[in-house]
Amino acid sequence: MSQAVLDQCVAAFELFTKDTTDQLLGVAELDLVLRALGQEPNPKELGEIMQGYGSKFGKMNLDDFLELMQQQIRANTSDRNADSLPAATIAFFAEAFRLFDKDQDGYLNMDELKNALSLIGQDGSAEELMVASDANKDHKLDFDEFVEMMKDIDV
């Protein structure tokens, strides 16, 4: 995790624990943090996260939170992209991917790719880009494939 991302994570933790007496992140605060980051966890997911990362029952300290954030970053970007692109660029791509992924399944299908290309003013063939960017040939783009594609597009 880069220093800039680390600083942002620490600031987020401090912001959401400033009103707590124990300076620990509870389930309610974790829900707010994740929603601020564009995620929409349900109660079961929040419980599973707390169980997996919380050092006290239903509570998370800063170290737990940083471990969770590092895992979230790694889950959303490959080592190649996380290490080769600035955090701001990864964040921009993640937000764009989330907006383009209309059915919110974690992939861009052909229709979503066509829509994304039209929104960024690209007249190129979505079919050609899909073939060139779909590394695992599953006829849809995951986030890493999307990032690799975007690195090659002149916008």
C-alpha positions in Angstrom: 0.0 0.0 0.0 1.5 3.4 -1.0 2.0 6.1 1.6 -0.8 8.2 0.1 -3.3 5.3 0.3 -2.1 4.5 3.8 -2.7 8.2 4.8 -6.2 8.1 3.3 -7.1 4.9 5.1 -5.8 6.3 8.4 -7.7 9.5 7.9 -10.9 7.6 7.1 -10.5 5.5 10.2 -9.9 8.5 12.4 -12.9 10.3 10.8 -15.3 7.5 11.5 -14.0 6.8 15.0 -13.8 10.3 16.3 -17.1 10.1 18.1 -16.5 6.7 19.6 -15.2 6.5 23.2 -13.0 3.4 22.6 -11.5 4.7 19.2 -12.5 1.4 17.6 -14.6 0.9 14.5 -17.9 -0.8 15.1 -20.2 -2.4 12.6 -22.1 0.8 12.1 -19.0 2.8 11.5 -17.6 0.1 9.1 -20.9 0.3 7.2 -20.4 4.0 6.8 -16.8 3.7 5.7 -17.5 1.0 3.1 -20.5 3.0 1.7 -18.3 6.1 1.5 -15.9 4.0 -0.6 -18.7 3.0 -3.0 -19.6 -0.4 -1.6 -23.0 -1.5 -0.4 -22.5 -4.2 2.2 -25.4 -6.1 3.6 -25.6 -6.9 7.4 -24.3 -10.4 6.8 -21.3 -9.2 4.9 -20.5 -6.7 7.6 -20.7 -9.4 10.2 -18.4 -11.6 8.2 -15.9 -8.8 7.7 -15.9 -8.0 11.5 -15.5 -11.7 12.3 -12.6 -12.0 9.9 -10.8 -8.7 10.7 -12.0 -7.5 14.1 -9.6 -8.0 17.0 -12.4 -7.6 19.5 -15.9 -8.9 19.2 -17.7 -6.5 16.8 -14.9 -4.0 16.9 -11.9 -3.2 14.6 -8.8 -1.3 15.6 -6.6 0.7 13.1 -4.4 -2.3 12.3 -7.4 -4.4 11.6 -8.9 -1.7 9.4 -5.6 -1.2 7.5 -5.4 -5.0 6.9 -9.0 -5.0 5.6 -8.3 -2.0 3.3 -5.1 -3.6 1.9 -7.1 -6.8 1.2 -9.9 -4.7 -0.5 -7.3 -3.0 -2.7 -5.7 -6.3 -3.6 -9.1 -7.8 -4.4 -9.9 -5.0 -6.8 -6.6 -4.7 -8.5 -3.9 -7.1 -9.5 -0.4 -6.7 -8.1 0.7 -5.5 -11.6 -1.8 -2.6 -11.6 -1.5 -1.7 -8.0 2.3 -1.5 -8.2 2.5 0.2 -11.6 -0.2 2.9 -11.4 -0.7 5.7 -8.9 -3.4 5.2 -6.3 -5.4 8.1 -7.7 -5.5 6.5 -11.1 -6.6 3.1 -9.7 -9.3 4.9 -7.7 -10.4 6.7 -10.9 -10.5 3.5 -12.9 -12.4 1.7 -10.0 -15.0 4.4 -9.9 -15.4 4.4 -13.7 -15.6 0.6 -13.8 -18.3 0.7 -11.1 -20.3 3.3 -13.1 -20.0 1.4 -16.3 -20.9 -2.0 -14.7 -24.7 -1.3 -14.9 -25.8 -4.8 -13.6 -23.2 -4.6 -10.9 -21.9 -8.1 -11.4 -18.2 -7.2 -11.3 -17.7 -7.4 -15.1 -18.3 -5.4 -18.2 -20.3 -7.3 -20.8 -20.4 -6.2 -24.5 -23.3 -3.8 -24.0 -21.7 -2.2 -21.0 -18.4 -1.8 -22.9 -20.2 -0.2 -25.8 -21.9 2.3 -23.5 -18.5 3.0 -21.7 -16.8 3.7 -25.0 -19.5 6.0 -26.2 -19.3 7.9 -22.8 -15.6 8.5 -23.2 -15.9 9.5 -26.8 -14.2 6.5 -28.4 -15.5 5.5 -31.8 -13.5 2.2 -31.9 -15.1 -1.1 -32.2 -16.2 -2.6 -28.9 -16.0 -6.0 -30.4 -12.3 -5.5 -31.3 -11.5 -4.1 -27.9 -13.3 -7.0 -26.1 -11.3 -9.6 -28.1 -8.0 -7.7 -27.5 -8.7 -7.0 -23.8 -10.4 -10.2 -22.6 -7.4 -12.1 -21.4 -9.2 -15.1 -20.1 -11.6 -15.2 -23.1 -14.8 -15.3 -21.0 -16.5 -12.6 -23.2 -16.5 -10.0 -20.4 -14.0 -7.7 -18.8 -13.1 -8.0 -15.2 -11.5 -5.0 -13.4 -7.9 -5.9 -14.2 -8.7 -6.4 -17.9 -10.5 -3.1 -17.9 -7.5 -1.3 -16.4 -5.2 -2.9 -19.0 -7.5 -1.8 -21.7 -7.8 1.8 -20.4 -4.0 2.0 -20.2 -3.9 1.5 -24.0 -6.7 4.0 -24.9 -5.9 7.6 -25.7 -8.7 9.6 -24.2 
